[in-house]
C-alpha cells in the first residue's frame, strides 16, 4: 500500500513532468497496476484488516472466551474486567504479552458475545404530574454524639424534577408507607403512577415479565391513594435513573458534612427545608426552572384523601415474668401488676403504645434493632419497694441512674445512712414515685433543696414540692353577676294555701 508521500510523487511525476507509467514504475519500484490506481483514484490510506492477528495472545483466546461466557450467568458487578482477565492470564496461564492487546480483544469479544455494558438510551420529556420515582439510600448521621447508619427515602417527580428526602431508622413497610404519605403531602397530591424497585415492602414475588405478586398491605395502601405501581426489571436501576441520581445527590449535598442532632426529626426538618429550597435552576432540555414546574404540577396531581391512611399495626401480647412484651424481637416494659394479662399493642412508625382494657398503660420509643430492651423504671417501683435489695442491680434502675443529677445520688446515700440500707431504699423509692405525678424539673429542684438543707425524709421533700407550686388564683365573687332575689313565698302556697 502506498504511503502519502509516494502517492504524491507518482501523481506529480505524471501530471506535472509528463512521465509515463513505465518510467515512474522503473524509478519508484512500484508495479504499473499500482501506478495506474494512484493516477485514477483518490488516496484512501491503508485498508483495515478483516481480522486482527494476535501472535502472542492467540493461544489464550479460547480461555478468555470461556471466562466471558461464564460471566453471562453471574451478577453484573462480579464479572471479568479487561484488567482482571489480563491478571489471570499472567498469573494462571503464563501470558507474556501486553495488556493493551488483552483490552482490545476483551472489548471485541464482549460485543460479539452480547455482554457489553454499552447501551443506548432515549431522550425523554415526561408530562407534569404523571409519574414519580421512589428509592432508598443509606447514610451515616450523628445522633446524641454517636454515629448511626440510617436509611433515607427519596421521591422525585419525573415532570418537574423536584426531590423529597426523609431519614428513617429502617426501611420496613410502616416506614415506607409513612414516607410515601409525607411525600404526597409535600407535593400537594398523589402521582397517578409511581415507579419502584422490587422492594419487599411492596412485592411478595417477582413473576415473569412485568407481573408482580404484591404484598396485601401494599395493595390496600395503593388502592386507598389510587396510584398505579410500576416495578423495574430486576437489576435495571436505569429504568428509574432520576431517583437513582437523587440518592447520590442527596448523600453528597444534603448529608455532607454528616448531620448532627439529638433526633432524626431534627435532621428531617433541615432536609425538608433543603428540598423546599431546591429548584432555582433549569434542567437541561426544559424551558422553566424546577420550582416553577413544581408549582404548575400541583394542579395535575390526584387530590389527597380527606383522612390519611391508618399506618399502624395492632397486636395482642401477654407480658412475661420480666413485665415486658415482645414486639419485632424487642422488649417493652409495662407495669408489673399487668404480668400474665392479655394486652393490646399499637405499633406506630416511631412509637409503641400498650393498652389494657382500653386504657393506655405504657408508651415507648420504637426500637428497630434486635434483642433490645426499652424499660421504664416507673413500671418497677412498687415491686422494688417489696424487694429493696434488688434495687442497685435492677436493670431499669441502673439505666436510669446514668441520667440522674448528682443530687439524687447524694440523697440516696443520705437516706441509707439515716435509715439503714433497706429502709433507706424504700424511702428513696417514695421520692422516685413523685416523678409519676410531677414534672421532673420540679422534683429535681425539691431534691436539690433537700440535699442542701440536710433533709432525709420523703415527707419533707413532698412538702418542698408542694410549697414550690404556685398558689391557686382566687377570683372574687363580685366579678360575677348575681341572680335577682326570688320570692320564695310561692313555694308555701303549693301545699293548698295552708
Secondary structure, 3 states (H helix, E strand, C coil): CCCHHHHHHHHHHHHCCCCCHHHHHHHHCCCHHHHHHHHHCCCCCCCCCCCCCCCCCHHHHHHHHHHHHHHCCCCHHHCCCHHHHHHHHHHHHCCCCCHHHHHHHHHHHHHHHCCCCCCCCCCCCCCCCCEEEEEEEEEEEEECCEEEEEEEEEEEECCCCCEEEEEECCCCHHHHHHHHHHHHHHHCCECCEEEECCCCCCEEEECCCCCEEECHHHHHHHHHHCCEEEECCCCCHHHHHHHHHHHHHHHHHCCCCCCEECCHHHHHHHHHHHHHHCCCCCCCCCCCCHHHHHHHHHHHCECCCCCCCCCCEEEEEECCCCCEEEECCEEEECCHHHCCCEEEEEECCCEEEEEECCEEEEEEECCCCCCCEECCHHHHHHHHHHCHHHCCCCHHHHHHHCCCCHHHHHHHHHHHHHHCHHHHHHHHHHHHHHHHCCCHHHHHHHHHHHHHHCCCCHHHHHHHHHHCCCCCCCCCHHHCCCCCCCCHHHHHHHHCCC
